[in-house]
Amino acid sequence: MNPVLEEMLRSGQVTDAAGAHRKLIGPMSRAGGELIREIFESVKPDVSVETGFAYGVATLFACAGLEHNQKPARHIVIDPLQSSMFHMIGMLNIERAGYGRFVELREAPSEIALPELLAADTRIQAAIIDGFHTFDHALVDFFYINKMLEIGGVVIFDDVNLPSLARLIAHIATYPCYRVLKATTPPRAPNPLVSLRRRLHRHRLSTSHMRDNPRILALQKIAPDTREWDWHADF
């Protein structure tokens, strides 16, 4: 593991440009980060996108995978609060870790940045959705990522044990063109309000790689999205 990332996870702190320490808030778990690294090593993306960046923990895991691939790559991170809330510490951590050659920051809301990428005919092979966690906002993120994601590409969702994200995954499970690739399970007790495995199984989406209510879930695009204009499936 990169020493910058290791120290962040060990200490629970990050350091700003002036050398002041700040608490590491809501970091990606090691298990989730390793899932990201493994998928980036497997997929070997030329271009990838991440919504939600903060202090850069998930990004550092992704970049470790990109470095392992030993080829040029472009990882676009989207975070409208990088300067104001996170004091550019995410980008500082990327530079400190030696991954600056991979990362491109779009400091704009994802509902603005993602359509701009689509309009520029951007094609991606991997994505991480970890931005605003309401159902509608995460759905907008996925809507644009789905349009850019190539067949064989993977989209990774964080915090799918939350009811809003579990509901979104249940919706995506109705799409004929996705399959569950990998998942992690949170250490805390499952949320009694949702049973994501049962929802996915109901739509005949394989759940062999997961247990109930995972925290992080990776879905692979296995076919073109050819749904008709009036397509609908209950979820």
N, C-alpha and C positions, 0 to 999 in steps of 0.2 A: 504494500500500500504506500502511496506517496506520503512522504514525511509531513507535509503540510496538512493533508487530510487526517492522518493518524493523530497528530497533535490536537487538531480541532475536536475530534471525537473523544480523545482521552481527557482533555481538559474541560470540554463543554464551553469553550470560549473561542472568540475570534478577536483579531487585532486590527484596528483601523490604521489609516495612513500615518497618524500621529503617534502610534504605538500604544494607544489606550485599548484596554480589554473590554469586550462586551460579551454578554451571555449569548451562547449559541441557542437560538430559539427554534423549536420544532424541527430538529434535523432529521434527515433520512436515516433510517436504521442501517446498521451494517449489513443485515440480511438483504434489505431492499437495495442498498448500494451495490452489493455483490451481484444481485440479479441484474441490475442495470449494466454493470461491467461485463458480465457474461454475455448478455444479449448484444451489446455493442461489439464485442469480440466476434460473436457468431455471425451477426448480420453484416459487419464490416461496412457501415454506411459511408457514402461519399458526402451526403448532406443529411443532417438531423436537426430537429427542432425541439426546444424545451420551453414550455410555458410555466412561469414561476422559476425564480433563480435564487433570490435572497442572498444567503452567504455562500452559495455555490457547492454545497455538499454533494447533491445528486450529480451536478455537472462534473465535479472532480472524479467521481466514479465513472461517468461516461467517458471522460477524457482519458482515464487510465485504459479503458478498452480501446479507444482510438489510437493511443500511443502503441499499444500492443500490436495493432494491425499494421503498423509501419508503412503507412501511405498517407498522402494528403487527405484531409477531411475538413469539413466546415460544420460546426455545431452552432446553431443560431439560438441564443437564449433571449427570451422576451420577458421583461420585467419593468413596468412603469415606475416602480418605487426604488430602483437600484440606487439612485442618488439621494432621494429624499429620506427614505426610511432606513436603507441599508448602507448608506454612506460609502457606496462603491466598494464595500468590503468583498463582495462576491468576485468582482473583477480583480481586486488586489490578490485574492487567494488563487485565482487562476494564474496570474502572472508569477506569484511566488512559487507555485507548483511547477512552473515551466510549461504550461499548456496554452499560453497566449496565442500560439499559431493556429489553434483549433477554433477558438471561441469568438463569436461575433455578437455583440449586445445590441438588441433593439429595445430602447427605453421608451416603450409605448404600450398601451393596453393591448392585450392579445386580440381583441375584437377589431383592432385597427391594423396591427402588425401582420396577422395571419392573412387577411384578404390581400394585403399588399404583396406578400410573398406569392400567393396564388396568382395574382395578376401578373407577376413577373415570371410566371411559368416555372416556379420552383418545384422540383421533384425531390422527395425525401425517401429515405429507407428506414428511418427510425425516428421516434418521437417520445417525449415524456410530457404528460399532462399533469401539472402540479401547481396550477395557478389558483384563481378564485374558485371556491369549492361549492358554489350553488349549482343546482342541477342545470339551470339554463345557461350559465356561463361556461361550465365544463362541456355542455353539449355544443355550444358555439365553437369552442376550441376543437372538439373532435370533428365537427362538421367540416372545418377547413382542412384539418390534418388528414382526414379521410380522402379528400379530393387530391391532396398532394402525395399521399403515401403510395408507393409502388407495390405491386404484388410481391409477396415475400417479406415485405417490410413489417415492422413491429411497432405498436404503440403501447406505452407503459403508463399505467394510471397509478398514482399514489393515493392513499387514504380511501380505498374503495370500501372499507368497513364503515364509513360514514353513510347514513341513509341516502343523502343526495347523490353520492357517487355510486352507491350500490344500485340505486334506481336507474342511473344512466347506463351502467353496465348491463342491467337487465334489458334495457332498450337495445343496446348494441348487439346483444345476444340474438336478437331477432333478425339481424342482417345475415344473409346467406354467405357472406364473403369473409367472415372472421372465425378464428378458433382460439381457444385458450392455449397459450404457449407455456406459461409458467406463472407461479404465484407464490407469495409468502404469506404466512399467517401471523397475526399480531400476538404478542405475549399476553395481552389482557383478554378477559372473557369475551366471547362473541356477543355482538349486539343482538338482543332478543327481538328487535324490531324487523330484522332482515335475515334471510337465509339465502345468500347469493348463490350458493351451489345449487339449491333446489330451483331457483329461478332460471339459472342457465340450463340446467338439465331439462326443464320443462320445454325449452326451445331447442332441445337436441344438440346443444353445444357441449362438446366433451369437457368434463370436469375432472379428468383423471389426474391433472397436475395440481389440484388444489383441494383444500378442505373448506368448510363453511367459513364465510366472512374473512377472506384474506385482506391484508392491508395493501399489498401491492400486487397488481395483476398486469400481465403482459398478454396482449392479443395480437395475433399475426393475421395479416391480410392474405388470404389464400386464393382469391379470385377477383376479377373486376367487380365493382359495385354496379350492377345492372338492374337495380330495382326500377319498376315502372313509375311514371309520374304520380300515380294514385295509389302506390303501395302503402299498406298498413298492416301491422301485426300488433296485437295486444301484448302488453308487457306489465 
